[in-house]
């Protein structure tokens, strides 16, 4: 619960229920002055990942260390908790913050309670402030744009929810695979879409992105090139189209295939990482009579995936190069009623996909 903010007096029992008992399992065994330091006596600020908490209430209202303290300072304060996506090994794929919170114990490190005087209240987060702190890489899976790398999950009513992306944090959708090139004098195949980064399922939610932090959609794969054929007296010439490049993402998309029919199509390159896409395979040439189209380059931040090139040959035989895949969203929300306050001082979201898309999976 959040402690009352009215001028009415606050009891020691209310403070102890909120922040934990400092000496014994009852309010009479708790000393107000103990809250000026962390459990065990360490001074504030308390560092958790890249977050600094100046006091037990997280906002500096309560006196710390050797300063005098009064019960009135606790008016309107609430317990602070940090869900651990910041330590080494705490990243992954397709994660749900509420699940990590709900499985927290006092020993598994999933959640840090600021001050350290009470256990994690995993059964009910109502009235507390929860920081989802990301300072590792969290990726998604390919194909479905609604699939998010990290979802908030649902939280109890009156939870104050905040997502803090640290300078080494990356929440990003997967890159789309490049489309396969045409098999002979046919059309190429379209590139696949990228998937999405952050899925917000609780309102209201605050998102803070520190310098260097990334919240991004994955980017589409390039389209496959078209093939072509040429028929002359006593000669047949066929050129296959080349594969599209994989889109940037986490994980990146794979390049499309270049089929072996006539002059073989070239393979598209795999995407390299969350920032760099793969290039499409080069155009093919069968004795300058039939030409297979190049594959389109995969998409990357600020640059959409390219379409494959059409094939050209005799008798109007050229197949179409197909379109590149679309970008995933940087942020999705369950529906339009979800309110998100975004604090992005370095403009890290620019060119990384929609921030207003709906439907989260």
VEXDREN-2710 file (C-alpha; in Angstrom, 1 decimal):
% VEXDREN-2710
k/r/px/py/pz
1/UNK/0.0/0.0/0.0
2/UNK/1.0/3.6/-0.4
3/UNK/1.2/5.4/2.9
4/UNK/-1.4/8.2/3.4
5/UNK/-0.4/11.7/2.1
6/UNK/-2.9/13.6/4.3
7/UNK/-1.7/15.6/7.3
8/UNK/-3.2/12.9/9.6
9/UNK/-0.6/11.2/11.7
10/UNK/1.1/8.0/10.4
11/UNK/1.6/5.2/12.8
12/UNK/4.7/3.1/13.3
13/UNK/2.6/0.1/12.4
14/UNK/1.8/1.5/8.9
15/UNK/5.4/2.3/8.2
16/UNK/6.6/-1.1/9.3
17/UNK/3.9/-2.8/7.3
18/UNK/5.0/-0.9/4.2
19/UNK/8.8/-1.1/4.5
20/UNK/9.4/-4.0/6.8
21/UNK/10.2/-4.5/10.4
22/UNK/13.8/-3.6/11.3
23/UNK/14.3/-5.6/14.5
24/UNK/11.5/-8.0/15.2
25/UNK/8.3/-9.2/13.5
26/UNK/6.2/-6.4/15.0
27/UNK/6.0/-2.7/15.0
28/UNK/7.1/-2.3/18.6
29/UNK/10.4/-4.0/17.7
30/UNK/11.1/-1.4/14.9
31/UNK/13.1/1.8/15.3
32/UNK/12.3/4.7/13.0
33/UNK/16.0/5.7/12.7
34/UNK/16.9/2.3/11.2
35/UNK/15.2/3.3/7.9
36/UNK/17.9/6.0/7.4
37/UNK/20.2/3.1/6.3
38/UNK/19.8/-0.1/4.4
39/UNK/19.4/-3.4/6.3
40/UNK/22.8/-4.3/7.6
41/UNK/23.8/-0.7/8.0
42/UNK/25.0/0.3/4.5
43/UNK/24.5/4.0/3.7
44/UNK/22.3/5.3/0.9
45/UNK/22.2/5.8/-2.0
46/UNK/21.5/2.1/-2.8
47/UNK/22.7/1.1/-6.3
48/UNK/20.7/-1.6/-8.2
49/UNK/22.1/-2.1/-11.7
50/UNK/22.3/1.4/-13.2
51/UNK/19.6/2.8/-10.8
52/UNK/20.4/4.8/-7.7
53/UNK/17.9/5.1/-4.9
54/UNK/18.6/8.1/-2.6
55/UNK/16.5/6.8/0.3
56/UNK/14.2/3.9/1.2
57/UNK/11.2/5.6/-0.5
58/UNK/13.1/6.1/-3.8
59/UNK/12.5/9.8/-3.9
60/UNK/14.6/11.3/-1.2
61/UNK/11.7/12.3/1.1
62/UNK/12.9/10.2/4.0
63/UNK/16.1/11.2/5.8
64/UNK/19.2/9.1/5.3
65/UNK/22.4/8.2/7.1
66/UNK/23.0/10.6/10.0
67/UNK/20.2/13.1/9.4
68/UNK/17.3/13.5/11.8
69/UNK/14.2/11.6/10.8
70/UNK/10.5/12.0/11.5
71/UNK/7.4/9.9/10.9
72/UNK/5.8/12.7/8.8
73/UNK/8.5/12.2/6.1
74/UNK/6.8/8.9/5.2
75/UNK/3.5/10.5/4.1
76/UNK/2.7/9.5/0.5
77/UNK/5.7/7.1/0.3
78/UNK/5.6/3.5/-1.0
79/UNK/7.8/0.4/-1.1
80/UNK/10.2/0.3/-4.1
81/UNK/11.1/-2.9/-5.9
82/UNK/13.4/-3.7/-8.9
83/UNK/12.8/-6.6/-11.2
84/UNK/16.1/-8.0/-12.3
85/UNK/16.7/-7.9/-16.1
86/UNK/20.0/-6.0/-15.4
87/UNK/22.5/-8.5/-14.0
88/UNK/24.6/-10.8/-16.3
89/UNK/22.6/-13.7/-17.6
90/UNK/19.2/-12.0/-16.9
91/UNK/18.4/-11.3/-20.6
92/UNK/16.9/-13.8/-23.0
93/UNK/14.1/-14.2/-25.4
94/UNK/10.3/-13.5/-25.2
95/UNK/10.3/-12.7/-21.5
96/UNK/7.5/-11.5/-19.2
97/UNK/8.3/-9.2/-16.3
98/UNK/5.4/-10.2/-14.1
99/UNK/6.4/-13.8/-14.3
100/UNK/9.9/-13.0/-13.1
101/UNK/8.4/-10.9/-10.2
102/UNK/6.0/-13.7/-9.3
103/UNK/8.7/-16.3/-9.0
104/UNK/11.0/-14.1/-6.9
105/UNK/12.3/-15.3/-3.5
106/UNK/14.6/-13.7/-1.1
107/UNK/17.5/-15.7/-2.5
108/UNK/17.1/-16.1/-6.2
109/UNK/17.8/-12.4/-7.1
110/UNK/14.8/-11.9/-9.3
111/UNK/13.7/-8.8/-7.4
112/UNK/15.5/-6.4/-5.1
113/UNK/13.4/-4.7/-2.3
114/UNK/14.9/-1.3/-1.6
115/UNK/16.0/-1.0/2.0
116/UNK/16.0/-4.8/2.4
117/UNK/13.8/-5.0/5.5
118/UNK/11.0/-7.1/4.0
119/UNK/10.5/-10.0/1.6
120/UNK/9.2/-9.5/-1.9
121/UNK/5.4/-9.2/-1.8
122/UNK/5.0/-11.4/-4.9
123/UNK/1.4/-12.2/-4.2
124/UNK/0.2/-8.6/-4.6
125/UNK/2.1/-5.5/-6.0
126/UNK/-0.8/-3.1/-5.3
127/UNK/0.3/0.2/-3.7
128/UNK/4.1/-0.5/-4.4
129/UNK/6.4/0.9/-7.1
130/UNK/7.9/-1.7/-9.4
131/UNK/10.9/-0.9/-11.6
132/UNK/11.5/-3.3/-14.5
133/UNK/15.2/-2.6/-15.0
134/UNK/16.7/-3.8/-18.2
135/UNK/20.5/-3.7/-18.8
136/UNK/20.9/-6.9/-20.9
137/UNK/19.7/-8.0/-24.3
138/UNK/16.2/-9.3/-24.7
139/UNK/15.1/-10.5/-28.2
140/UNK/12.0/-11.9/-29.8
141/UNK/11.2/-14.6/-32.3
142/UNK/10.6/-14.3/-36.0
143/UNK/7.5/-14.2/-38.3
144/UNK/4.6/-12.6/-36.2
145/UNK/4.9/-8.8/-35.8
146/UNK/2.7/-8.9/-32.6
147/UNK/5.3/-11.1/-30.8
148/UNK/7.3/-8.9/-28.4
149/UNK/10.7/-9.4/-26.9
150/UNK/9.6/-8.2/-23.4
151/UNK/6.1/-8.0/-22.1
152/UNK/5.2/-6.2/-18.9
153/UNK/2.4/-8.7/-18.0
154/UNK/-0.6/-7.7/-15.9
155/UNK/-0.1/-6.1/-12.5
156/UNK/-2.4/-5.5/-9.5
157/UNK/-4.4/-2.3/-9.5
158/UNK/-2.6/0.7/-8.0
159/UNK/0.8/-0.6/-8.8
160/UNK/3.2/2.2/-9.9
161/UNK/4.9/0.6/-12.9
162/UNK/8.1/1.9/-14.4
163/UNK/10.4/0.4/-17.1
164/UNK/14.0/1.6/-16.8
165/UNK/16.3/0.8/-19.8
166/UNK/19.9/1.1/-18.9
167/UNK/22.8/2.1/-21.1
168/UNK/23.5/-1.5/-22.0
169/UNK/19.9/-2.5/-22.3
170/UNK/18.4/-3.6/-25.6
171/UNK/14.8/-4.8/-26.0
172/UNK/14.3/-5.6/-29.7
173/UNK/12.2/-7.7/-32.1
174/UNK/13.7/-10.2/-34.5
175/UNK/14.7/-9.3/-38.0
176/UNK/12.7/-10.7/-40.9
177/UNK/14.2/-13.4/-43.2
178/UNK/15.0/-12.4/-46.7
179/UNK/12.7/-13.7/-49.5
180/UNK/13.9/-16.5/-51.7
181/UNK/14.8/-15.6/-55.3
182/UNK/12.7/-16.9/-58.2
183/UNK/13.2/-20.5/-59.3
184/UNK/13.7/-19.9/-63.0
185/UNK/11.4/-17.6/-64.9
186/UNK/9.0/-17.0/-62.1
187/UNK/8.3/-14.4/-59.4
188/UNK/10.5/-13.9/-56.4
189/UNK/9.2/-14.3/-52.8
190/UNK/8.5/-11.4/-50.4
191/UNK/10.7/-10.7/-47.4
192/UNK/9.4/-11.5/-44.0
193/UNK/8.4/-8.9/-41.4
194/UNK/10.3/-8.0/-38.3
195/UNK/8.8/-8.5/-34.9
196/UNK/8.4/-6.2/-32.0
197/UNK/10.3/-4.9/-29.0
198/UNK/8.4/-3.9/-25.8
199/UNK/4.8/-5.0/-25.1
200/UNK/3.0/-2.9/-22.5
201/UNK/0.0/-4.6/-20.8
202/UNK/-0.6/-2.3/-17.8
203/UNK/-1.8/1.3/-17.5
204/UNK/-0.3/3.7/-16.7
205/UNK/3.3/2.8/-17.4
206/UNK/6.4/5.0/-17.5
207/UNK/9.2/4.2/-19.8
208/UNK/12.7/5.7/-19.2
209/UNK/15.5/5.1/-21.8
210/UNK/19.0/6.0/-20.7
211/UNK/21.7/7.1/-23.1
212/UNK/22.8/4.0/-25.0
213/UNK/19.7/2.0/-24.3
214/UNK/17.6/0.6/-27.1
215/UNK/13.9/-0.2/-27.5
216/UNK/13.3/-1.3/-31.1
217/UNK/11.4/-3.3/-33.5
218/UNK/13.1/-5.8/-35.7
219/UNK/13.4/-4.9/-39.4
220/UNK/12.0/-6.6/-42.5
221/UNK/13.9/-8.9/-44.8
222/UNK/14.6/-7.9/-48.4
223/UNK/12.4/-9.2/-51.2
224/UNK/13.6/-11.9/-53.5
225/UNK/14.5/-11.1/-57.1
226/UNK/12.5/-12.3/-60.1
227/UNK/13.8/-14.8/-62.7
228/UNK/13.7/-14.8/-66.5
229/UNK/14.0/-17.0/-69.6
230/UNK/15.1/-16.5/-73.2
231/UNK/14.2/-18.8/-76.1
232/UNK/16.2/-18.6/-79.4
233/UNK/16.5/-21.0/-82.2
234/UNK/18.2/-24.1/-80.7
235/UNK/19.0/-22.4/-77.4
236/UNK/17.2/-21.9/-74.1
237/UNK/18.6/-19.6/-71.4
238/UNK/17.2/-19.4/-67.8
239/UNK/18.3/-17.2/-64.9
240/UNK/17.0/-17.5/-61.4
241/UNK/16.5/-14.6/-59.1
242/UNK/18.6/-13.9/-56.0
243/UNK/17.6/-14.0/-52.4
244/UNK/16.9/-10.9/-50.2
245/UNK/19.0/-9.9/-47.3
246/UNK/18.0/-10.6/-43.7
247/UNK/16.7/-7.7/-41.6
248/UNK/18.5/-6.2/-38.6
249/UNK/17.1/-7.5/-35.3
250/UNK/17.6/-9.6/-32.2
251/UNK/18.1/-12.2/-33.6
252/UNK/18.8/-10.9/-37.1
253/UNK/17.0/-12.3/-40.2
254/UNK/18.6/-14.9/-42.4
255/UNK/19.3/-14.2/-46.1
256/UNK/17.0/-15.7/-48.8
257/UNK/18.0/-18.6/-51.0
258/UNK/19.1/-18.3/-54.7
259/UNK/17.6/-21.3/-56.5
260/UNK/19.7/-23.5/-58.8
261/UNK/17.9/-23.3/-62.1
262/UNK/19.7/-22.1/-65.2
263/UNK/22.1/-19.5/-64.0
264/UNK/21.9/-20.0/-60.3
265/UNK/20.6/-17.2/-58.1
266/UNK/22.8/-15.7/-55.4
267/UNK/22.2/-16.1/-51.7
268/UNK/21.1/-13.1/-49.7
269/UNK/23.3/-12.2/-46.8
270/UNK/22.2/-12.7/-43.2
271/UNK/21.5/-9.7/-41.0
272/UNK/24.5/-9.0/-38.8
273/UNK/22.9/-7.7/-35.5
274/UNK/20.3/-5.4/-34.3
275/UNK/21.7/-2.5/-36.3
276/UNK/23.1/-3.9/-39.5
277/UNK/21.1/-5.8/-42.2
278/UNK/22.2/-8.2/-44.8
279/UNK/22.6/-7.3/-48.5
280/UNK/20.5/-8.9/-51.2
281/UNK/22.2/-11.3/-53.6
282/UNK/23.5/-9.8/-56.8
283/UNK/21.8/-10.0/-60.2
284/UNK/22.4/-13.1/-62.4
285/UNK/23.2/-13.1/-66.1
286/UNK/22.9/-16.1/-68.5
287/UNK/24.9/-15.1/-71.6
288/UNK/23.4/-11.6/-71.6
289/UNK/20.1/-13.1/-72.7
290/UNK/18.3/-13.7/-69.5
291/UNK/18.8/-11.8/-66.3
292/UNK/17.7/-12.7/-62.8
293/UNK/16.9/-9.8/-60.5
294/UNK/19.0/-8.9/-57.5
295/UNK/17.5/-9.5/-54.0
296/UNK/16.6/-6.5/-51.9
297/UNK/18.6/-5.4/-49.0
298/UNK/17.2/-6.1/-45.5
299/UNK/15.8/-3.3/-43.4
300/UNK/17.7/-1.5/-40.6
301/UNK/17.1/1.5/-38.3
302/UNK/15.6/4.3/-40.3
303/UNK/15.7/2.4/-43.6
304/UNK/13.0/0.0/-44.8
305/UNK/13.7/-3.3/-46.5
306/UNK/14.1/-3.1/-50.3
307/UNK/12.1/-5.0/-52.9
308/UNK/13.8/-7.5/-55.1
309/UNK/14.5/-6.5/-58.8
310/UNK/12.4/-7.9/-61.6
311/UNK/14.0/-10.4/-63.9
312/UNK/14.3/-9.6/-67.7
313/UNK/14.5/-11.9/-70.7
314/UNK/13.1/-12.7/-74.1
315/UNK/9.4/-13.1/-75.0
316/UNK/8.4/-11.0/-72.0
317/UNK/9.4/-13.7/-69.6
318/UNK/10.7/-11.6/-66.7
319/UNK/9.3/-12.5/-63.2
320/UNK/8.6/-9.9/-60.6
321/UNK/10.8/-9.1/-57.7
322/UNK/8.8/-9.0/-54.5
323/UNK/8.5/-6.5/-51.7
324/UNK/10.5/-6.3/-48.6
325/UNK/9.0/-7.2/-45.2
326/UNK/7.6/-4.5/-42.9
327/UNK/9.2/-3.3/-39.6
328/UNK/8.1/-4.5/-36.2
329/UNK/7.0/-2.0/-33.6
330/UNK/9.3/-0.6/-31.0
331/UNK/6.4/-0.5/-28.5
332/UNK/3.1/-2.2/-28.7
333/UNK/0.3/-1.9/-26.2
334/UNK/-2.6/-4.2/-25.4
335/UNK/-5.2/-1.6/-26.7
336/UNK/-5.6/2.1/-27.1
337/UNK/-6.6/2.5/-23.4
338/UNK/-3.0/1.7/-22.3
339/UNK/-1.2/5.0/-21.3
340/UNK/2.6/5.2/-21.6
341/UNK/4.7/8.1/-20.6
342/UNK/7.9/7.9/-22.6
343/UNK/11.1/9.7/-21.4
344/UNK/13.6/9.4/-24.2
345/UNK/16.1/12.3/-23.9
346/UNK/18.5/11.0/-26.6
347/UNK/15.7/10.2/-29.1
348/UNK/16.7/6.6/-29.1
349/UNK/13.3/5.5/-30.5
350/UNK/13.8/7.4/-33.7
351/UNK/13.6/5.2/-36.8
352/UNK/12.9/2.0/-34.7
353/UNK/9.3/1.3/-35.4
354/UNK/5.9/2.4/-34.2
355/UNK/5.3/3.3/-30.6
356/UNK/1.5/3.2/-30.8
357/UNK/0.8/-0.2/-32.3
358/UNK/-1.8/-2.3/-30.5
359/UNK/-2.1/-6.0/-29.7
360/UNK/0.6/-7.7/-27.7
361/UNK/1.6/-11.4/-27.9
END
